[in-house]
Amino acid sequence: EAARLARESDESEKAALKALQAQKATLMEAQTSRARIWRPVTATSLASIYAQKEDFGQHILKKTGMLDTLLDNDDQEKKRSSN
């Protein structure tokens, strides 16, 4: 009886260890894939993202007619500050 219990205990420990190893492997894979996704973000690509965002913002402002208003306000402010 003691030998059977020891064997079952050993088998359950091995099964638990395998489950933990599988979880660890899954976590490691998730970390490496996340690193792969974020690694390419450099200053250049970040600047590109912001430029695209700014272009889109200007597109929206043009469609709503607000871009001209903002540019006129900028011009008026420059004239005031130069005087």
C-alpha positions as CSV (number, residue, x, y, z in Angstrom):
1,E,0.0,0.0,0.0
2,A,2.8,2.4,0.9
3,A,4.6,1.7,-2.3
4,R,1.4,2.3,-4.4
5,L,0.8,5.6,-2.6
6,A,4.4,6.7,-3.1
7,R,4.2,5.8,-6.8
8,E,0.9,7.7,-7.2
9,S,2.4,10.7,-5.4
10,D,5.4,10.6,-7.6
11,E,3.2,10.4,-10.7
12,S,1.0,13.3,-9.6
13,E,4.2,15.3,-8.9
14,K,5.5,14.6,-12.4
15,A,2.1,15.5,-13.9
16,A,2.1,18.8,-11.9
17,L,5.7,19.5,-13.0
18,K,4.8,18.9,-16.7
19,A,1.8,21.2,-16.3
20,L,4.0,23.9,-14.8
21,Q,6.6,23.4,-17.6
22,A,3.8,23.7,-20.2
23,Q,2.6,27.0,-18.6
24,K,6.1,28.3,-18.5
25,A,6.6,27.5,-22.2
26,T,3.4,29.2,-23.0
27,L,4.4,32.3,-21.0
28,M,7.8,32.4,-22.6
29,E,6.3,32.2,-26.1
30,A,3.9,35.0,-25.2
31,Q,6.7,37.2,-24.0
32,T,8.9,36.5,-27.1
33,S,6.0,37.1,-29.5
34,R,5.1,40.4,-27.6
35,A,8.8,41.4,-27.9
36,R,8.7,40.6,-31.6
37,I,5.7,42.9,-32.0
38,W,7.2,45.8,-30.1
39,R,10.8,45.5,-31.2
40,P,10.4,47.3,-34.6
41,V,9.1,50.5,-32.9
42,T,11.9,53.0,-33.4
43,A,12.0,56.7,-33.4
44,T,11.6,56.7,-37.1
45,S,8.6,54.5,-37.2
46,L,7.1,56.5,-34.3
47,A,7.6,59.7,-36.2
48,S,5.9,58.1,-39.2
49,I,3.0,57.1,-37.0
50,Y,2.6,60.6,-35.7
51,A,2.9,62.1,-39.2
52,Q,0.2,59.8,-40.4
53,K,-2.0,60.8,-37.5
54,E,-1.3,64.5,-38.1
55,D,-2.1,64.1,-41.8
56,F,-5.4,62.5,-40.9
57,G,-6.1,65.3,-38.4
58,Q,-5.5,67.9,-41.1
59,H,-7.7,65.9,-43.5
60,I,-10.6,66.1,-40.9
61,L,-9.9,69.8,-40.3
62,K,-10.0,70.4,-44.1
63,K,-13.3,68.5,-44.5
64,T,-14.9,70.5,-41.6
65,G,-13.4,73.8,-42.8
66,M,-11.6,74.3,-39.6
67,L,-8.1,74.1,-41.0
68,D,-8.4,77.5,-42.9
69,T,-9.8,79.1,-39.7
70,L,-6.9,77.8,-37.6
71,L,-4.3,78.8,-40.2
72,D,-5.9,82.3,-40.4
73,N,-5.8,82.6,-36.6
74,D,-2.1,81.6,-36.7
75,D,-1.4,84.2,-39.3
76,Q,-3.2,86.9,-37.3
77,E,-1.3,85.9,-34.2
78,K,2.0,86.1,-36.0
79,K,1.1,89.6,-37.4
80,R,0.1,90.7,-33.9
81,S,3.3,89.4,-32.3
82,S,5.5,90.9,-35.0
83,N,4.0,94.4,-34.4
